[in-house]
Amino acid sequence: MAIKKTTTKKAPAKKSTSTVGISIFGGKAEQRKWEIESAMSTLQRAAEIQKNTKLMADVKKMAAEKAKEFNSIAAGKKI
């Protein structure tokens, strides 16, 4: 006995009737505003980090360790 395959048709996607063009990414002005706000937030966080002397001491220590690793790589030495 043969089995009959059934297929279901998907309904076509509805088209928007709105005449206003809305982009989920915003316009260039909106993107620029977000970029500025993000940079401002980053600078505020950097200022907070710089005021924290214990954290900055640890950051400097780690930076020195990383610099040493990178210098080893640049000199062709194995890590």
C-alpha positions as CSV (number, residue, x, y, z in Angstrom):
1,M,0.0,0.0,0.0
2,A,1.4,3.4,-1.0
3,I,1.7,6.1,1.6
4,K,0.5,9.5,0.4
5,K,2.7,12.4,1.4
6,T,1.0,15.5,2.4
7,T,2.7,18.9,2.3
8,T,1.7,22.0,4.2
9,K,1.9,25.3,2.6
10,K,3.2,28.2,4.6
11,A,1.2,31.4,4.5
12,P,3.0,34.2,2.8
13,A,4.6,36.7,5.2
14,K,2.5,39.8,5.8
15,K,3.9,43.0,4.3
16,S,4.0,46.0,6.5
17,T,1.5,48.7,5.5
18,S,3.4,51.3,7.4
19,T,4.9,54.1,5.4
20,V,7.4,55.0,8.1
21,G,10.8,53.4,7.4
22,I,12.0,52.1,10.8
23,S,15.4,50.5,11.0
24,I,16.3,48.3,13.9
25,F,19.8,49.7,13.7
26,G,18.8,53.3,13.7
27,G,20.2,56.0,11.5
28,K,23.7,57.3,11.4
29,A,22.9,60.0,13.9
30,E,21.5,57.4,16.3
31,Q,24.6,55.2,15.9
32,R,26.9,58.2,16.5
33,K,24.9,59.1,19.7
34,W,25.3,55.6,21.0
35,E,29.0,55.6,20.1
36,I,29.5,58.8,22.1
37,E,27.6,57.6,25.1
38,S,29.6,54.4,25.1
39,A,32.9,56.3,24.9
40,M,31.8,58.5,27.7
41,S,30.9,55.5,29.9
42,T,34.3,54.0,29.1
43,L,36.1,57.1,30.1
44,Q,34.2,57.4,33.3
45,R,35.0,53.8,34.2
46,A,38.7,54.4,33.3
47,A,38.7,57.4,35.7
48,E,37.2,55.2,38.5
49,I,39.9,52.5,37.9
50,Q,42.7,55.1,38.0
51,K,41.5,56.4,41.3
52,N,41.6,52.9,42.8
53,T,45.3,52.6,43.8
54,K,45.2,48.9,44.7
55,L,43.5,48.0,41.5
56,M,45.9,50.1,39.4
57,A,48.9,48.5,41.2
58,D,47.5,45.1,40.1
59,V,46.9,46.3,36.6
60,K,50.4,47.6,36.3
61,K,51.8,44.3,37.6
62,M,49.8,42.3,35.0
63,A,50.7,44.7,32.2
64,A,54.4,44.2,33.1
65,E,53.9,40.4,33.0
66,K,52.1,40.6,29.6
67,A,54.9,42.9,28.2
68,K,57.5,40.4,29.3
69,E,55.5,37.6,27.5
70,F,55.2,39.7,24.3
71,N,58.9,40.6,24.3
72,S,59.7,36.9,24.5
73,I,57.4,36.2,21.6
74,A,59.0,39.1,19.6
75,A,62.5,37.7,20.4
76,G,61.4,34.3,19.1
77,K,61.8,32.6,22.4
78,K,59.4,29.9,23.6
79,I,57.0,30.8,26.4
